């Protein structure tokens, strides 16, 4: 059963992968997941052991990217004294910000959330701002890790397309 019209078996997954990578930088869609789903669609449509092997490699890159994305920046934040509860509250404010200010609202709400929680916790504006900057560096690092994983998925997919 073909899900795609004849002759589009490479273009639709390519668009999904591209939109996924853009979604990593502009957090509107779940970027990395969308890229892997594009490869899954390609593997399903192409069929064969080679296509499924390349999908498995892309899935492994996805899992590793997600794991590293949460482990490395989180460890750095704990070393800087930013607690997990601070990040959870910041994410809640980020989600609220996303609805108040489209596109950039999540980032603004997230940063404001970290600053306000740390300011309330320490009563020291300088320390709150230092921890907020640490959190921003961790977010950038997380985004960089996710972007690297997305590019690796895209490169692996291209090699898979050429191999099939």
N, C-alpha and C positions, 0 to 999 in steps of 0.2 A: 504494500500500500504506500503510494507516494503522497507525501504531505505537500510537496511543492510542485508548481507547474513545470513541465518539461523544459530543460535548459536553464533553470534557476537554482540548481542544487548547490552551486557554489556561492552565488551572489547573496542570497538571503542570509545564510550563515555569516558571510563576510560583513554584511550590514549589521547583524546582531553583535558580532564581535567588535566592530568599530564603535557602535553606539555604547556598548558595554565599557570600552576603554574611555570614551568621552565621559560616561557616567561616573567613572572613578574620580575624574577631576572636577566635574560639575555634579555634585551628589544629588541627582534627581531620580536616577534609576539605580537598582542594585548592579553596579557595573561588572564586577568580577563574575557574579552569578550569570548575568546575561551573556557574557563572553563564553562561559562554559556551556550554556544552553545552546548557543550557536554551534559550537563544536559537536554537541550531542545531536543536534538536528542534522548536521552534515554527516556524521557517522551513521545515523539511522538511514538517511537517504542513500548514502554511498554503499553501505553494507560491506561485509568482508572483514577478515581478521585484521588487515592493515589499518583500516579506518577505525575500528574499535580499539586497536592498540594505541593509536594516536589519541583517541578520546580518553583512554585510561591514563595516558601520560598527562594530558591536559587536566584531568580530574585530580591527579596527584599534585600537580602544580597549584591548582586551586586550593586544595586542602592545606598544603604546606604554606601557601600565601596567607590564608585566613589564620592559621595557627600562629605564624610568625607575626602577623599584623597585630594580634592581641597580646602575645607574650613579650615581645621586645619593648614596645612603647610602655606597656603596663609596668614592667620591671623598672624602667627609667623613672616613671612617675612615682612609684613607691619609694625609690631612692631619694627623690626630691621632697618627699613628705606629703604628696597629694594622695588623699585617701580614695578608695573605690566609691564610697558614698558621695564624695564630691563630684566624681565623674558621672554617677547616675543622676544626680540632681542637675548637673550641667546638661546632660542629654535631654532631660525633661524640658528644661528651659530652651534648649536648642530646637526641640520639636515644636514647642509653642511659637518660638521665633520664626520657624519655617512657615507657619500659617500667617503670621503678622507681616513679615517682610519676605515675599517670595524670593527664591534662589539663595540669597545670602543670609537670610534670617536664621538658619540653623547655626551657622558659624558665629554670628553675632550673639545669639542666645546662649550658645555653648560657652563662649568666652566670658560673657557677662555672668553666667551661672557659676563658673569656676571662681571668678573674682569675688562675687558676692558671698559664696560659701566660705572661701578662704578668709575673706575680710571679717566675716562674722565669727569664724573659728579662732583666728589669731588676734584680731583687733589691731593688726599691724598692716597698714596699707602697702608698705614696701615688700613685706613678706608675701602678702596676697598677690601682688603684681608679679613677683618673682616666680611664684608657683603657677600663676596663670601663664606666664611665658613658657615655663617648662611644659605645661599641658599643650600649648600651641605647637611647640617643637615636637612633642610626642604625636600630635594629630598629623602634622606634616610628615613625620617619619612613617606613620601608619599608612597615609595616603601614598607615599613613595613605595612602600613595600607592596601595596595593592597594585599600584601602577606597574611595577616590575613584573609581578605575577601575571597581570593582564597582557603585557607585551610578550612575555614568554609563552603564554597560551596562544597568542596570535601567531608568533613565529613557528611554534610547534604545529599549529593547524596548517599554515602555509606549506611547511615541509610535508605534512600528511597529504595535502591536496596534490602536491607534486609527486608524491610516492604512489598515489593510487591512480 
